[in-house]
Amino acid sequence: MSRQLTIITVALTSLCLSESVADDRADREQLSSFLKTACHSCHSGDDPAAQFLMPAAEDDFAVHSAQWEKIVRRLQNGDMPPAGQTRPDSA
């Protein structure tokens, strides 16, 4: 797994599980930047791709934990972002 993908996966998982980590500004900024670059162009607005509306990094992770779990699985499996789109760098 690439270093950047590992960081994103750990950040997402940690943010889902811990309020103290969810308050970590650096993790949120890195996650927010990645989501805006790789996810929001397709998974936001009135007609999100695959009917999957991406929560914002600023949203409450506990409330959206099922969505974040799905996002982590899709990133780990290499399903998302799709080929041809911005993907985490390889290590």
Secondary structure per residue as TSV (DSSP state, phi and psi in degrees):
chain	resnum	aa	ss	phi	psi
A	1	M	-	360.0	139.7
A	2	S	-	-67.0	156.4
A	3	R	H	-61.6	-45.6
A	4	Q	H	-64.4	-42.2
A	5	L	H	-64.3	-38.7
A	6	T	H	-61.5	-45.3
A	7	I	H	-61.4	-44.8
A	8	I	H	-64.8	-43.6
A	9	T	H	-63.2	-45.6
A	10	V	H	-63.5	-42.3
A	11	A	H	-62.2	-46.5
A	12	L	H	-62.0	-46.8
A	13	T	H	-63.3	-46.3
A	14	S	H	-63.4	-42.3
A	15	L	H	-65.8	-31.4
A	16	C	H	-71.4	-30.2
A	17	L	H	-99.2	-18.7
A	18	S	-	-138.6	122.5
A	19	E	H	-65.1	-35.4
A	20	S	H	-65.6	-38.4
A	21	V	H	-73.0	-33.6
A	22	A	H	-61.5	-23.4
A	23	D	T	-85.6	-3.9
A	24	D	-	-73.2	109.1
A	25	R	H	-60.1	-40.8
A	26	A	H	-63.2	-43.1
A	27	D	H	-62.9	-43.9
A	28	R	H	-63.8	-40.2
A	29	E	H	-65.9	-43.0
A	30	Q	H	-65.0	-44.3
A	31	L	H	-63.6	-46.0
A	32	S	H	-59.3	-43.1
A	33	S	H	-62.0	-45.3
A	34	F	H	-62.6	-46.5
A	35	L	H	-61.4	-43.0
A	36	K	H	-62.6	-40.7
A	37	T	H	-74.0	-43.5
A	38	A	H	-103.7	-17.4
A	39	C	T	-124.8	-44.6
A	40	H	T	-65.8	-26.1
A	41	S	T	-62.9	-30.3
A	42	C	T	-103.4	-32.5
A	43	H	S	-109.1	48.4
A	44	S	-	-148.0	174.2
A	45	G	S	83.3	-163.9
A	46	D	S	-78.1	-21.6
A	47	D	S	-134.9	70.5
A	48	P	-	-69.2	146.4
A	49	A	G	-56.9	139.3
A	50	A	G	54.9	23.3
A	51	Q	G	53.5	30.1
A	52	F	-	-110.3	107.2
A	53	L	-	-90.2	117.1
A	54	M	-	-72.8	124.2
A	55	P	-	-69.3	154.1
A	56	A	-	-80.8	151.9
A	57	A	T	-60.9	-23.2
A	58	E	T	-80.5	-13.4
A	59	D	S	-69.4	163.5
A	60	D	-	-71.2	115.6
A	61	F	T	-65.2	-35.2
A	62	A	T	-63.5	-38.9
A	63	V	T	-65.9	-34.6
A	64	H	T	-107.0	25.7
A	65	S	H	-59.3	-37.1
A	66	A	H	-64.5	-39.8
A	67	Q	H	-66.2	-44.0
A	68	W	H	-64.8	-36.5
A	69	E	H	-62.6	-43.2
A	70	K	H	-62.7	-41.0
A	71	I	H	-62.5	-46.4
A	72	V	H	-60.1	-45.6
A	73	R	H	-60.0	-44.0
A	74	R	H	-66.0	-37.7
A	75	L	H	-66.6	-46.9
A	76	Q	H	-62.5	-37.3
A	77	N	H	-77.8	-10.5
A	78	G	T	78.8	12.2
A	79	D	-	-74.1	-31.3
A	80	M	S	-133.8	150.6
A	81	P	S	-60.8	153.7
A	82	P	-	-66.5	159.7
A	83	A	T	-53.3	139.8
A	84	G	T	92.4	-11.0
A	85	Q	S	-104.4	168.0
A	86	T	-	-62.1	124.4
A	87	R	-	-122.4	158.7
A	88	P	-	-58.2	144.3
A	89	D	-	-64.7	148.1
A	90	S	-	-79.3	148.4
A	91	A	-	-79.3	360.0
